[in-house]
Amino acid sequence: MQSQPYSYRVDGHDHFAPPDEDAYWRVGAFDTLDAARRAAEAVIDASLRQGYERSVEDGSAATPETLLASWRAAGEGASVVTSDPNCDFTEAEYAERRAREICGRGG
């Protein structure tokens, strides 16, 4: 017996905007968890990199903590929406890991 196929949707959202319908947009629909995860990660990566680049330009030398604080206040996040019980993606955990990596290697 074949297992139930799941669908995956990635929604982006703006942390700066109030949490209403206007703060969310559809990134895409995906057939696999891996593809959905990569799409969500790309949204978060782009936002973190933009925050890091701004800190370099203004001379503030972002740390993982300041980069995350900036991202949480005004960055863009993404969520994987699915009924798949194996989906363990969380934007916060991913962003924390990537902020350490980005700041550790200078972008």
C-alpha positions as CSV (number, residue, x, y, z in Angstrom):
1,M,0.0,0.0,0.0
2,Q,1.4,3.4,-1.0
3,S,1.6,6.1,1.6
4,Q,-0.6,9.2,1.5
5,P,1.1,11.9,-0.6
6,Y,1.4,15.2,1.0
7,S,1.4,18.7,-0.5
8,Y,3.6,21.5,0.7
9,R,3.0,25.2,0.5
10,V,5.5,27.9,1.5
11,D,4.2,31.2,2.7
12,G,6.4,34.2,3.2
13,H,5.8,36.9,5.7
14,D,7.1,40.3,6.7
15,H,8.1,40.5,10.4
16,F,7.7,44.3,10.3
17,A,4.1,44.4,9.2
18,P,1.2,43.7,11.6
19,P,0.2,40.0,11.5
20,D,-2.7,40.2,9.1
21,E,-3.4,39.0,5.5
22,D,-1.2,41.7,4.0
23,A,1.9,40.5,5.7
24,Y,1.8,37.1,4.0
25,W,2.4,36.0,0.4
26,R,2.6,32.7,-1.4
27,V,6.1,31.6,-2.2
28,G,4.9,28.5,-4.0
29,A,3.5,25.0,-3.9
30,F,5.8,22.0,-3.9
31,D,5.5,18.2,-4.3
32,T,8.3,17.4,-1.8
33,L,9.3,18.5,1.7
34,D,12.8,19.0,0.5
35,A,11.8,21.4,-2.2
36,A,9.5,23.3,0.2
37,R,12.3,23.5,2.8
38,R,14.8,24.9,0.2
39,A,12.2,27.6,-0.9
40,A,11.6,28.6,2.7
41,E,15.3,28.7,3.4
42,A,16.0,30.8,0.4
43,V,13.5,33.5,1.6
44,I,15.2,33.6,5.1
45,D,18.7,33.5,3.6
46,A,18.0,36.5,1.4
47,S,16.6,38.5,4.3
48,L,19.5,37.6,6.6
49,R,22.1,38.4,4.0
50,Q,20.4,41.8,3.3
51,G,20.5,42.6,7.0
52,Y,24.2,41.5,7.2
53,E,25.1,43.6,4.2
54,R,23.3,46.7,5.7
55,S,25.4,46.2,8.9
56,V,28.6,46.1,7.0
57,E,27.7,49.2,5.0
58,D,26.9,51.2,8.2
59,G,29.9,49.9,10.0
60,S,28.1,48.1,12.8
61,A,29.6,44.7,12.2
62,A,26.7,42.4,12.8
63,T,26.9,39.6,15.4
64,P,24.6,36.6,15.2
65,E,22.6,38.1,18.0
66,T,22.2,41.6,16.4
67,L,21.5,40.1,13.0
68,L,18.8,37.9,14.4
69,A,17.3,40.8,16.4
70,S,17.1,42.9,13.2
71,W,15.6,40.0,11.2
72,R,13.0,39.3,13.9
73,A,12.0,43.0,13.9
74,A,11.9,43.7,10.2
75,G,13.1,40.7,8.1
76,E,11.2,38.3,5.9
77,G,10.4,34.8,7.1
78,A,8.8,31.7,5.6
79,S,6.8,28.8,6.8
80,V,6.2,25.4,5.3
81,V,2.4,24.6,5.5
82,T,1.6,20.9,5.3
83,S,-0.2,18.1,7.1
84,D,3.0,15.9,6.8
85,P,3.9,14.9,10.3
86,N,7.5,14.5,9.2
87,C,7.9,18.2,8.5
88,D,10.2,19.6,11.2
89,F,11.2,22.9,9.5
90,T,11.0,25.9,11.8
91,E,12.1,29.3,10.6
92,A,13.5,30.4,13.9
93,E,15.9,27.4,14.2
94,Y,17.0,27.8,10.6
95,A,17.5,31.6,11.0
96,E,19.5,31.1,14.2
97,R,21.8,28.6,12.5
98,R,22.2,30.7,9.4
99,A,22.9,33.9,11.3
100,R,25.8,32.2,13.1
101,E,27.1,30.9,9.7
102,I,26.7,34.2,7.9
103,C,28.4,36.3,10.7
104,G,31.1,33.6,11.2
105,R,32.3,33.8,7.6
106,G,31.6,37.4,6.8
107,G,28.4,37.0,4.8
